[in-house]
Amino acid sequence: MAHPAQPTIMIRDELCKKDGLCVKLCPVRVFATREGEIPSVNHTEECVLCGHCVAGCSSGALLHGGLDPMRTRRIDDQAPVNPEAAYALIAQRRSVRNYREQVPPRELLEKIIGIAGYAPGSPHHRVGWVRNFTVVSGEAQMRQVRDITAEYVRKLHKLVTGFAIRMAARFDDSARGGMEVAPDLAMRLAEYDASRDAITYHAPAAIFAHAPVASSTPQVDCDAAMLSIQLLAHAHGIGTCWNGLLQGAAAGDHLRGFTKLAEFLKIPKGQKCYAAATVGYPAVRLHSLPPREVAITWIGA
């Protein structure tokens, strides 16, 4: 999918408050003004479609051709959820590796994935502005995902236990890190060969986030979108789990030429999978929340 074209941006003089908010809010300096004047519009080719100018213009003076006003959500409550409830939602979202067989309804998954349209991103020149996902659902389709990923894991295990990596690990931390994942890969292959599933955990569905390789921060963009999806999924009673094996297989990470899963997922040429998660209704209810340790370093007051 091509990235959006350069937008047309206009300011209606009769509605403009001349408060300069569009100038303050625009991260790429599309607007310019002097105090008490109507802003001028310049360099719209730099617009990243963040929508801050539209969001901050309370008078409706700003017309942005790249943003559909019919899809713009009005903010009626500056604090839609209290801090305690927000903390509880984020803390209670845990990785789910035990799923019920039931596949979540397509309409619900589409609603949940739609929240990615509000996740932060960095689409310079609008490359990567559109959030792209592939959803796999159903036992037969998920079995294909598992089988292809197992093939990827087998090849990756052979690579990280090979002579070249063992030699490189004597001098290179990344190679040493690759060797350290070998036992985990071996365990998952043993489970797979014994007809047990330590790859997708028998999940009834999976979500793959992909983005243009040419975008500025595709990894961050996909991670931010996926986290938003996981939080909203939890609010709807849907469990999720980040899955690095599915992501790695879909991207062909470390294995040049491994494209089987990307082709199965119909990921467009020029895009790459940067995040993946299994999805489904949790089969086990959790009753406590053990946290990780958090270390904070303060610089300044």
ABEGO torsion letter per residue (X at the ends): XBBBBBBBBBBBAAABAGAGAAAAABAAGABBBBBGBBBBBBGAAABAGAGAAAAABAAGABBBAABBAAABBBBABABABBAAAAAAAAAABBBBABBBABBBBAAAAAAAAAAAAABBBBBBGGBGABBBBBBBBEAAAAAAAAAAAAAAAAAAAAAAABAAAAAAAAABAAAAAAAAAAAAAAAAAAAAAAGBBAAAGGBABBBBBBBBAABABAAAAAAAAAAAAAAAAAAAGBBBBBBAAAAAAAAGBGBBGBAAAAAAAGBBBGBBBABBBBBEBBABBBABBBBBBBBBBBBEX
